[in-house]
Amino acid sequence: MKVVVLTGPESTGKSWLAAGLQQRFGGLRVDEYVRRFIELNPRDTCLADIPDIARGQLQWEDEARAQQPALLILDTHLLSNMLWSHTLFADCPGWLETELLARHYDLHLLLSPEQVDWTDDGQRCQPDLDERLAFYQSTQNWLENHHQRFLIIQGNWAERQLQAFAAVEQLLTE
């Protein structure tokens, strides 16, 4: 089983690319649990919600892993939960990183916020490019510090798709 994670700031094409990768290569896709959580709890999210959001994301991921697909595509994983918790609340439950590091990921596709427009979808909160760049840098720093394999995806939408498809195609031949 090869596990690919799409990660980075909001409004960079993670969900769109995850769907495109699944359509192109098959496999299972795990969506972003926090979107469902927000739909079911239409109020401001708080620090006390982070454990429930993280457990939901882990449950979806672990259920997909148990099916042993040849390709598992994660629209996000606990790194985003950790970084959003720090960004929004300046705190994060310590067990999230432990759980994240306990799982193997073959490739992270880190999406840059540059060269694409931010789109408000009712759940996003960082319209300012500088904020998204800071989130992107935090993501890259964590991946580097924890020796995670990643590839930066950038450019316009067509370029992002070409880069992501090529990266996954290469991964599947390894």
VENSULZI-V680277 format. One record per residue. N is the residue number from 1. RES is the residue in one letter. PHI is phi in whole degrees, -180 to 180 (none if undefined). OMEGA is omega in radians with two decimals (none if undefined). BURIAL is + if it has 16 or more other C-alpha atoms within 10 Angstrom, else -. Layout:
# VENSULZI-V680277
n = {N | N}
res = {RES | RES}
phi = {PHI | PHI}
omega = {OMEGA | OMEGA}
burial = {BURIAL | BURIAL}
This chain:
# VENSULZI-V680277
n = {1 | 2 | 3 | 4 | 5 | 6 | 7 | 8 | 9 | 10 | 11 | 12 | 13 | 14 | 15 | 16 | 17 | 18 | 19 | 20 | 21 | 22 | 23 | 24 | 25 | 26 | 27 | 28 | 29 | 30 | 31 | 32 | 33 | 34 | 35 | 36 | 37 | 38 | 39 | 40 | 41 | 42 | 43 | 44 | 45 | 46 | 47 | 48 | 49 | 50 | 51 | 52 | 53 | 54 | 55 | 56 | 57 | 58 | 59 | 60 | 61 | 62 | 63 | 64 | 65 | 66 | 67 | 68 | 69 | 70 | 71 | 72 | 73 | 74 | 75 | 76 | 77 | 78 | 79 | 80 | 81 | 82 | 83 | 84 | 85 | 86 | 87 | 88 | 89 | 90 | 91 | 92 | 93 | 94 | 95 | 96 | 97 | 98 | 99 | 100 | 101 | 102 | 103 | 104 | 105 | 106 | 107 | 108 | 109 | 110 | 111 | 112 | 113 | 114 | 115 | 116 | 117 | 118 | 119 | 120 | 121 | 122 | 123 | 124 | 125 | 126 | 127 | 128 | 129 | 130 | 131 | 132 | 133 | 134 | 135 | 136 | 137 | 138 | 139 | 140 | 141 | 142 | 143 | 144 | 145 | 146 | 147 | 148 | 149 | 150 | 151 | 152 | 153 | 154 | 155 | 156 | 157 | 158 | 159 | 160 | 161 | 162 | 163 | 164 | 165 | 166 | 167 | 168 | 169 | 170 | 171 | 172 | 173 | 174}
res = {M | K | V | V | V | L | T | G | P | E | S | T | G | K | S | W | L | A | A | G | L | Q | Q | R | F | G | G | L | R | V | D | E | Y | V | R | R | F | I | E | L | N | P | R | D | T | C | L | A | D | I | P | D | I | A | R | G | Q | L | Q | W | E | D | E | A | R | A | Q | Q | P | A | L | L | I | L | D | T | H | L | L | S | N | M | L | W | S | H | T | L | F | A | D | C | P | G | W | L | E | T | E | L | L | A | R | H | Y | D | L | H | L | L | L | S | P | E | Q | V | D | W | T | D | D | G | Q | R | C | Q | P | D | L | D | E | R | L | A | F | Y | Q | S | T | Q | N | W | L | E | N | H | H | Q | R | F | L | I | I | Q | G | N | W | A | E | R | Q | L | Q | A | F | A | A | V | E | Q | L | L | T | E}
phi = {none | -104 | -118 | -114 | -117 | -96 | -143 | 128 | -69 | -67 | 64 | -114 | 101 | -61 | -65 | -62 | -69 | -59 | -64 | -64 | -64 | -64 | -63 | -77 | -113 | 79 | 87 | -109 | -117 | -111 | -81 | -86 | -61 | -59 | -63 | -66 | -56 | -66 | -63 | -80 | -129 | -75 | -154 | -66 | -73 | -129 | -56 | -64 | -82 | -58 | -59 | -66 | -64 | -64 | -62 | -63 | -62 | -63 | -62 | -61 | -64 | -66 | -64 | -69 | -59 | -62 | -80 | 51 | -70 | -63 | -133 | -116 | -111 | -105 | -63 | -167 | -153 | -61 | -59 | -63 | -60 | -63 | -68 | -66 | -61 | -66 | -65 | -86 | -126 | 56 | -162 | -161 | -60 | -63 | -69 | -62 | -66 | -59 | -66 | -62 | -73 | -79 | -110 | -98 | -126 | -77 | -157 | -106 | -100 | -93 | -92 | -78 | -83 | -82 | 73 | -134 | -81 | -74 | -123 | -79 | -121 | 90 | -117 | -83 | -139 | -124 | -69 | -80 | -58 | -61 | -66 | -67 | -65 | -64 | -64 | -59 | -65 | -62 | -64 | -61 | -60 | -63 | -59 | -66 | -64 | -107 | 53 | -93 | -75 | -149 | -131 | -81 | -110 | -148 | 98 | -76 | -61 | -65 | -66 | -62 | -63 | -60 | -63 | -65 | -61 | -64 | -64 | -72 | -59 | -64 | -58 | -71 | -93 | -77}
omega = {3.03 | -3.10 | 3.13 | 3.13 | 2.97 | -3.05 | -3.13 | -3.08 | 3.13 | 3.01 | 3.12 | 3.06 | -3.10 | -3.11 | 3.12 | 3.13 | 3.11 | 3.11 | 3.12 | 3.10 | 3.12 | 3.13 | -3.09 | -2.99 | -3.07 | -3.13 | 3.12 | 3.10 | 3.06 | -3.12 | -3.10 | -3.06 | -3.07 | 3.11 | 3.11 | 3.12 | -3.13 | 3.10 | -3.13 | -3.11 | -3.05 | 3.12 | 3.07 | 3.08 | -3.13 | -3.12 | -3.14 | 3.12 | -3.02 | 3.11 | 3.13 | 3.11 | -3.13 | 3.11 | 3.09 | 3.11 | 3.13 | 3.14 | 3.12 | -3.14 | -3.09 | 3.07 | 3.11 | 3.11 | -3.12 | 3.12 | 3.09 | 3.09 | 3.07 | 3.13 | 3.05 | -3.09 | -3.13 | 3.11 | 3.08 | 2.98 | -2.99 | 3.11 | 3.10 | 3.10 | 3.13 | -3.07 | 3.09 | 3.11 | 3.10 | -3.11 | -3.04 | -2.98 | -3.13 | 3.14 | 3.12 | 3.07 | -3.06 | -3.07 | -3.13 | -3.13 | 3.10 | 3.12 | 3.12 | -3.10 | 3.12 | -3.10 | 3.13 | 3.07 | -3.09 | -3.08 | 2.99 | 3.00 | -3.08 | -3.05 | 3.12 | 3.08 | -3.09 | 3.05 | 3.01 | -3.11 | 3.01 | 3.13 | 3.11 | 3.11 | 3.13 | 3.12 | -3.10 | -3.05 | -3.14 | 3.13 | -3.11 | -3.12 | -3.14 | 3.09 | 3.13 | 3.08 | 3.09 | 3.10 | 3.10 | -3.13 | 3.09 | 3.12 | -3.13 | 3.13 | -3.14 | 3.14 | 3.13 | -3.10 | -3.12 | 3.03 | 3.10 | 3.11 | 3.12 | 3.08 | 3.10 | 3.10 | -3.08 | 3.13 | 3.12 | -3.05 | -3.13 | 3.13 | 3.11 | -3.13 | 3.12 | -3.14 | -3.12 | 3.13 | -3.13 | -3.13 | -3.13 | 3.08 | 3.10 | 3.13 | -3.09 | 3.11 | -3.13 | none}
burial = {- | + | + | + | + | + | + | + | + | + | + | + | + | + | + | - | + | + | + | - | + | - | - | - | - | - | + | + | + | + | + | + | + | + | - | - | + | - | - | - | - | - | - | - | + | - | - | - | - | + | + | - | + | + | - | + | + | + | - | + | + | - | - | + | + | - | - | - | + | - | + | + | + | + | + | + | + | + | + | + | + | + | + | + | + | - | - | - | - | - | - | + | + | - | - | + | - | - | - | - | - | - | - | - | + | - | + | + | + | + | + | + | + | - | - | - | - | + | - | - | - | - | - | - | - | + | - | - | - | - | - | + | + | - | + | + | - | + | + | + | - | - | + | - | - | - | - | + | - | + | + | - | + | + | - | - | - | - | - | + | + | - | + | + | + | - | + | + | - | - | - | - | - | -}
